[in-house]
Structure formats: C-alpha cells, structure tokens
C-alpha cells in the first residue's frame, strides 16, 4: 500500500465528507475540514487510511492543481 512516511507533510481529507475524522490522537473535538488540510503524517492518520476514512495527496501534487 502506498502511503507517506511518518513525519512527512501531506494533504489529507475525509474520504466521505459526511463522516467527521478527528485531526489526531488526543485531539478530541478537532476534526479535519471536509475540503482537507495540510498535516504531518503520523500513526494515527495511517490507521485512518487503513480504515478507509481518509485520502491523502503529496503537497507537490496539490501545487499542480
């Protein structure tokens, strides 16, 4: 499975805008915006990716759009 390295800065967004995804471990009540956000990749986000809750993109890919 293709995924970022821990500590890499990437762009993530919820796979389904109707489902809120917490921004990180112990960040209760803080959620990723529907349009996504730039974040540092960590184990918490990796688990959300494996669950299918988020999509990610390299920041360099974002600059081209």
C-alpha positions as CSV (number, residue, x, y, z in Angstrom):
1,X,0.0,0.0,0.0
2,X,1.3,3.4,-0.9
3,X,1.4,5.8,2.0
4,X,3.5,8.7,3.3
5,X,6.4,8.4,5.7
6,X,5.9,9.3,9.4
7,X,6.7,13.0,9.8
8,X,6.1,13.8,6.1
9,X,3.9,16.8,5.4
10,X,0.9,15.9,3.2
11,X,-2.6,16.9,2.3
12,X,-5.4,14.8,3.7
13,X,-9.2,14.9,3.6
14,X,-12.0,12.7,4.7
15,X,-13.0,10.0,2.2
16,X,-16.6,10.8,2.9
17,X,-17.5,14.4,3.8
18,X,-20.5,13.1,5.8
19,X,-18.1,11.3,8.2
20,X,-16.1,13.5,10.5
21,X,-12.5,12.4,11.0
22,X,-10.5,13.5,14.1
23,X,-7.3,15.5,13.3
24,X,-5.1,13.4,15.5
25,X,-4.7,11.2,18.6
26,X,-5.9,13.0,21.7
27,X,-7.3,16.0,19.7
28,X,-10.8,15.4,20.8
29,X,-13.4,17.6,19.1
30,X,-10.9,18.7,16.4
31,X,-11.8,17.4,13.0
32,X,-10.3,17.5,9.5
33,X,-12.2,20.0,7.4
34,X,-14.3,18.5,4.5
35,X,-12.0,20.1,2.0
36,X,-9.0,18.7,3.7
37,X,-5.9,20.2,5.3
38,X,-2.1,20.1,5.3
39,X,-0.9,17.8,8.1
40,X,2.2,15.9,9.4
41,X,1.7,12.2,8.7
42,X,1.6,10.1,11.9
43,X,0.5,6.7,13.1
44,X,-3.0,8.0,13.9
45,X,-3.5,9.1,10.3
46,X,-2.0,5.9,9.0
47,X,-4.6,3.9,10.9
48,X,-7.4,6.2,9.5
49,X,-6.0,5.5,6.0
50,X,-6.1,1.7,6.6
51,X,-9.7,2.0,7.7
52,X,-10.6,3.9,4.6
53,X,-11.6,7.1,6.5
54,X,-9.2,9.4,4.7
55,X,-7.5,10.1,1.4
56,X,-4.1,11.7,1.0
57,X,-2.0,13.5,-1.6
58,X,1.6,14.8,-1.8
59,X,1.8,18.5,-1.4
60,X,3.7,18.7,-4.7
61,X,0.6,17.2,-6.4
62,X,-1.6,19.9,-4.8
63,X,0.5,22.7,-6.3
64,X,-0.1,21.4,-9.8
65,X,-3.9,21.6,-9.4
